[in-house]
Amino acid sequence: MVSVLNWPALSPDLNPIENVWGDLTPSVYQNGKQCSSVEELKAAIEDACYELTPELIQNLVLSLENRVQHVHLEPHHIVRKRSISQPLRIKVFYDKSVYRLPPEKFEVINNTILPQALEYWERTLLVRPMVVPIRLNRKCPNNQAFFPVNVSEQHCKERCENVTTCGEVVVPEEHLEPCRVCSATGHFCTTSTPKGVGIQDADFVFYVSAMQTDRCHKGQTVAYAAHCQQEAALDRPIAGHANLCPNSISTKPQDLDTLLSTVKHEILHALGFSVSLYAYFRDKSGYPLTPRGRNGKPMVNKVIQAHQWSDRVIREVERRDWKVRGNVTKKTVKIVVTPRVQEEIRRHFNCAYLEGAELEDQGEDGTVLTHWEKRLFENEAMTGTHTQNPVYSRITLALMEDTGWYMPNYAMAQELKWGKNLGCDFAFKSCKDWIDSRRARGESIHPYCDKVKKDPLETECTDSRDSVALCNLVEYPQELPRIFQNFDYIPGVPSAEIGRYGGSVSLADYCPYIQEFTWKSNNIVVRGSQCQFPENMPQPEKNFALEYYGAGSKCFNHNKDMWEERTCQQVRQWQHWGSGCYRYECRNGHLHVIVANHTYTCFHTGQQLKIQIFFQGWLHIGTIVCPPCHEICGENDVNCQPDSVKSYYASSDKKYYYDELPCRSLCLTSNWIVVLALLTILHHYLGR
């Protein structure tokens, strides 16, 4: 007699066949004796359950490894022959929680963010089109299902769950396959409910909720997403979900770009950029890049709780000369080595022998291995955290092509400037190695930096000059792990304390770099530092450097002196200096900077424009440093004239506006008053 006690509920990891048998073995008894091996278990079941054929036993066991089985929509040989030629069609469905959002948040999500995010991927990705309605499999109790011989559809053991979910969303009945069930022995298989109408004219179904779940309280989570079900022919995800965290949704205009990028990011996880999908990637002909087991699925890695990919998809590589503070060590990284990714990554870094694109090796589940490495791809939108100006680069689109499910429209890619053409040293070595070698040659250490973030703020410009920025080098309460100590020397920091200093973004291996930021008052964001948003304009009484935020504005560096304001009675300095946003024009082969409606022409790189303008009762005094003309005007297709050195400072030249305080006239008036008063007194005394 066989007793099955406490049938194991399936863990999130997907056990391979032999591991499933192994998990069951201790719970199965033959003639009162506990089975101690896989073979004893198999024999016990076959002896006692004589009515079960070996095929039915195997089909039962195979079904145990998936929470929801792949959906059989069309035969493999038909789908594989179909060309990847049609724009991806995404149908979105809201959970009731979305409608419960505050009106202003619902409006921005429903009318702006989701439509634009979905449209971007529909315009960017081509797919083998679905020509039948999408119907999803129902969930089986304890995830126990049969696949009867010569039948493609899953059959639940005895009954189907009353509710099937995708993420936090209950899937409507009309989206589901019929409830197909078999008896506990795998016999008497029937269909107990009608099938739903399905989702017509769609290649992907996207369910959206807006619940303040536990995951929303981790870090600064704005949203999270995953795929729910895949089709059986080529394993492509056909359904996914995203949950938007209501408390993290901002409706401020300056935050909408980041919110939009976040939602696009989450959609892409559901479409294919996910650690749980790498093992399902296919080549251009539709054949798996990772070998499959007897059940048609890849083997399972219990450590990462996902199907294990082959080294045709991701390869582990050892970096042997990894320079850290006072030492050289080894660092092991995981790299996507698929063909299009490899091609794009070599072009981006200008490194012909780079193996592929490095994946993130830090963070918790949902971050590690599911994003690009932050140190190498800083503002690529598919890194593990958005820090500034997120872009979807050709590298990310190449990964989607290498899934075997999509063909990207590369015209939709955005330019990734971080690391571009910086060579093999930047891509292969630590940021400390980069910083040390550049310092030794007397060159800029950009894109990294070494100014400690402290008051008063000394700002810089991002490399794109789209934003005022800070070096995010900060002091930590204790020493960082040795692998993340990236300095032997930091200006102004005692040697004994250097181990506590690192960049504020841990995913970037604590490498410090120039980063956008926000001004806060009582922990509430007052304004941001991006030049293009009028909302970031400082209040007039705080606009010491006469900045301008809005369309046609870029970031320009100041010199080392603080800007100051003067009246005849008072002088005050602004405790933040170093850079600011200003309007500009590109004409006649030159860059022109506009300050308080006065125009200053840059004739050469490094030219210092001395600003001295009387505005709103104060004389504003400061200096703006001219960048290379091509840095700003090159993107406007302006042919910049060669540098022509007129003078180091452009201030007293009659072409430049230059104010003086009207104190002299005020003083003269005061002196005459004093003289008249003295004469009156003298006349009084003489008349006595």
Beta strands, then each sheet from edge to edge (+ up, - down):
strand 1: 2-4
strand 2: 28-30
strand 3: 33-34
strand 4: 86-87
strand 5: 90-94
strand 6: 125-127
strand 7: 145-146
strand 8: 155-157
strand 9: 165-166
strand 10: 169-170
strand 11: 180-182
strand 12: 190-191
strand 13: 204-209
strand 14: 223-230
strand 15: 237-244
strand 16: 300-301
strand 17: 306-307
strand 18: 314-324
strand 19: 327-336
strand 20: 357-358
strand 21: 406-408
strand 22: 457-458
strand 23: 460-461
strand 24: 468-471
strand 25: 473-475
strand 26: 501-503
strand 27: 514-515
strand 28: 518-521
strand 29: 524-528
strand 30: 553-557
strand 31: 564-566
strand 32: 571-573
strand 33: 576-577
strand 34: 579-587
strand 35: 590-595
strand 36: 598-602
strand 37: 608-615
strand 38: 618-625
strand 39: 649-650
sheet 1: 1+ 2- 3+
sheet 2: 4+ 6- 21+
sheet 3: 5+ 13+ 15+ 14-
sheet 4: 7+ 8- 11- 12+
sheet 5: 9+ 10-
sheet 6: 16+ 17-
sheet 7: 18+ 19- 20+
sheet 8: 22+ 33+
sheet 9: 23+ 24- 27+
sheet 10: 25+ 26-
sheet 11: 28+ 29-
sheet 12: 30+ 34- 35+ 36-
sheet 13: 32+ 31- 38+ 37- 39-
end
